[in-house]
Amino acid sequence: MSLNGYPFQLEEDKYKKLIGIQDYRIIVQDYAAAIERTLPVKIPNEEILFLTLPIAGRRGQITLKVDGSTSPELPGSLYLENTEIQDVNIGDQIRVVTP
């Protein structure tokens, strides 16, 4: 894939977790399908995943990963030290502070 003439490679394996979520289905069923019906093109899965990224992250949802990881798997994940935390419920607010 290229972007403005520059090669661009999305790490598809890293983002395969997005396949099957509602945002991905919206892109596939609505946007990609409409483009493919209108134009003589087939949109590659890599490009559909790329289009899904900003949509999947738009709501401010976050996944708390309490495993001490330092490398993110997907956008919207907050990695914490590997320790026990109290329950997090809908409506709770989390504040990130620096020491």
Secondary structure, 3 states (H helix, E strand, C coil): CEECCEECCCCHHHHHHHCCCHHHHHHHHHHHHHHHHHCCCCCCHHHHHHHHHHHHCCCCCCEEEECCCCCCCCCCEEEECCCCCCCCCCCCCCCCCCC
